[in-house]
Amino acid sequence: MKTILKHTQKQFFFYSILCVTYIFSLSTAYSQGTNCNNATPFCSNAAITFPNTTSNSVTNGPNYGCLNDPNLVGMQNPSWHYLNISQAGSLQISLTQAANNNVGLDLDFAMWGPYSSTGAGCAAIMGGGVPPIQCSSDPSNTETIGIGLPGGGSYWSTQYGSSINGASTPPPAQAGEYYIVVITNASNSNGNITLSQTGGTGSTNCAIVQQCNITNLTANAVCSGSDATISGSMTIATTITTGTLTVTSSCGGSQTFNPPFTSTPTALNYSFNGGPGDGSSCTITAVFSDNTACTASTTVTKPNCGGCTLTLNPSNATICQGSTRTLTASETGGTWATDDAAVATVNNGIVTGVTLGTTYIRYTKGLCTDSTLITVDSIANPIFTNLGPICSGTNISLSTTSINGVTGTWSPTMNNTQTTTYTFTHSPGTCATDTSMTIVVDAVVTPFFDNPGPICANETFTLPTTSINGVIGVWSPAIDNSRTTTYTFIPATTGCATATTMTVVVSTINSTSQITATETTVIEGGTTSLNVSLTPYIPGILYSWTPSTSLSCTNCPNPIATPTGATWYVVTMTTPEGCSFKDSIFIDYRIICGDVYVPNIFSPNQDGNNDYFKPYGRCLTTIQLSVFDRWGNKVFYTEDITEGWDGTFKGKLMNSGTYVYRLTGTLKYGEKVELKGNVTLTR
């Protein structure tokens, strides 16, 4: 921390976030706001330089924060400024003060905000209860203002024996906010202040920063009846795009001009009633609202107008560019003049409009004069939105006021059944041309489609979204292939198609079928009669049976079946509408099994003839075969229906002789078999 020895009356603090877009010439008037209420604007798009002040006095009331230290005299020569945020974000601005020889001069600042307007901000600041959000009384010639970024500074106060802190990092700025800044010239020396944005993503509104220079202000007063008309001219030497320019008289009366004034220089003529023509002197002042230091003044003496009764008719008139209008005066023998011949000329009371604008036409006789304000309008071409194409029968009406404000009438009468050209005739006294408009009337189209029905229940079908005659649209409700439904086609919004409906018939089979056969099991070589019945009966129904190889007919309701195995017989029944449904029946099949044969002798000598002992049966499916010798010993056992005894036991040939067997088993259709007996083994 550094010890700062400062002058003894430092009271002011400068508030604001500033950045500027224009480089201000020292020859151009630049206002230094003497208090918060006439603060001048800045913006942040480019560096600017402007003269400091050595004449402003301190305004009592505000809380100047760190500029309040009685040991400091940096409160001298304050100037007030404000900025308006156009793009949200952070900003950091550098302030530098230097003499013309580039020697640094001490400057300090204080900043308040944000506010919704400068008026709201000044009301709060001047009340004294709101401290600045940032300030600095550092003796340096450079200070930093920050919004959303660091700014301000601190110093060591010998008076208080402590550090006075004005540094802060306020929240980032939001679009539309206002910040108010006071800048002080603690050095009390002439010089310049330079500002530039050095960081941040935000920006400020440069439309509020306006240079201005008013020169050549003149004033003249003539009688108009018993009153005096004050008129004159001035030159605007700079481009002005914002604010207002107002000419006022201390005797009463004023006229306001609205920018933009884009040509340099711009000549402006003014004229207004200056009150009674009583010979008094009046001060005429021109001032620009967005830079109150931009002003000019002059004086004029009003004539004595007690005997003037001169009047012009009409008192105000609008004429079209290139057209004429006749003015009449209540007295003859006077002279006619125009304030601006570039706008309108006058010859013996006949006024000709030259170019767009306003001017006064004056008639003077002796000390008396009267004037008519002439407005010259351009000849407008009426603009209308064509309402077509429309659908035949659609009710429409044509507006009698064009988009660009021309009034008039249409002819002929609206015809909503055929294409017609209509003519617009502008109202009398309107600066406009006539025009015409053709409204196309299209015939109404009914979309048509091929009906996909009738269909069978659950059969898939679609409804096209483009009709045969080219109309595009959508159907509702959703397709239902289980029942007969009426669908509505809604055309797209363009075109003159109407909605239409279509009923898709869905055929459903309400009859039930039953197939019967003569105990559904056929013994080998046998037959069965199949018979299908419908309840209720469907006339004209067609039958188709599968499989076809074992049936006496395949297209009749009662074929004779001769199966060669267990079989599912399926019949497809088709209605006259082409809708099919099926039914089926299972026919079991049994072969003739015969007896189970067990031989009583076998010769296992490997000659390929009767070498194995085993049972034989057409329907035998499982067995348990045991063979015993004469002493009851089991010499063979199997459960394999394909396996027989080869006359051995434990790998040794058994002796010829008689053996006992026992056989149990099951047949194909579940019957049980139990046999026992003797078998002779011979070699």
NORCOR-V785896 format. One record per backbone hydrogen bond with DSSP energy under -0.5 kcal/mol. CO is the residue of the C=O (numbers start at 1). NH is the residue of the N-H. Records with the same first field share a line. If there is no record, write none. Layout:
# NORCOR-V785896
CO=NH  NH
This chain:
# NORCOR-V785896
2=156
3=5
4=6
9=11  73
13=15
16=18
20=46
22=24
23=25
25=28
29=212
31=33
33=80
35=38
36=39
40=82
42=84
46=20
48=195
50=193
56=77
58=60
62=64
64=67
65=68
66=69
69=10  72
72=10
73=76
76=185
77=185
79=183
80=33  40
81=181
82=42
83=179
84=205
85=176
87=203
89=173
90=202
91=147
92=198  199
93=145
94=196
95=143
96=194
97=105
98=192
99=102
103=99
106=186  187
108=184
109=136
110=182
111=133  134
112=180
115=178
117=121
118=122
119=123
120=124
121=125
122=126
123=127
124=129  130
125=128
129=131
130=63
134=111
135=153
136=109
140=107
141=97
143=95
144=152
145=93
146=170
147=91
151=168
153=166
155=157  164
156=4  158
157=161  162
162=157
163=165
164=155  166
166=135
168=151
170=148
173=89
174=177
177=85
178=114  115
179=83
180=112
181=81
182=110
183=79
184=108  186
185=188
191=52
192=98
193=50
194=96
195=48
196=94  198
199=92
203=86  87
204=206
205=208
206=209
208=210
213=215  237
215=235
216=218
220=231
222=229
223=369
224=227
226=277
227=224
228=230  274
229=222  231
230=272
231=220
232=270
233=218
234=268
235=215  237
236=265  266
240=260  261
243=259
244=289
245=257
246=248  287
247=255
248=285
249=252
253=249
255=247
257=245  259
260=262
261=240
266=236
268=234
270=232
272=230
275=228
276=278
277=305
280=302
282=284  300
283=250  285
284=298
285=248
286=296
287=246
288=291
291=288  294
293=295
294=288
296=286
298=284
300=282  302
303=279  305
305=308
311=330
313=328
315=373
317=375
319=377
320=323
323=353
325=351
328=313
335=364
337=362
340=343  344
343=354  355
345=352
347=350
349=327  351
350=347
351=325
352=345
353=322
357=376
359=374
360=339  362
361=372
362=337
363=370
364=335
365=368
367=223
368=365
370=363
372=361  374
373=317  375
374=359  376
375=319  377
376=357
377=321
378=380
380=382  433
383=403
384=386
390=442
391=394
394=396
400=408
402=405
406=402
407=427
409=425
411=423
414=416
416=393
420=422  439
422=437
423=411  425
424=426  435
425=409
427=430
430=432
431=380
433=382
435=424
437=422  439
438=440
439=420
440=389  390  442
442=392
445=447  498
448=468
455=507
456=459
465=473
467=470
471=467
472=492
474=490
476=488
480=483
481=458
485=487  504
487=502
488=476  490
489=491  500
490=474
496=445
498=447
500=489
502=487  504
503=505
504=485
505=454  455  507
507=457
508=510
512=535
514=516  533
516=531
520=588
522=590
523=526
528=530  561
529=518
531=516
533=514
535=512
537=539
538=541
542=574
544=572
546=570
548=551
550=562
554=545
557=532
559=530  561
560=552
561=528
567=569  587
568=570
569=585
570=546
571=573  583
572=544
573=581
574=542
575=578
579=575
581=573
583=571
585=569  587
586=588
587=567
588=522
590=524
591=593
593=618
597=616
600=680
602=682
603=605
610=603
612=614
613=645
614=599
616=597
617=620
619=668
622=666
624=626  664
625=638
626=662
627=635  636
628=660
629=632
633=629  635
636=627
638=625
639=623  641
640=643
645=613
647=654
649=652
652=649
657=681
659=679
660=628
661=677
662=626
663=675
664=624
665=673
666=621  622
667=670
671=667
673=665
675=663
677=661
679=659  681
680=602  682
681=657
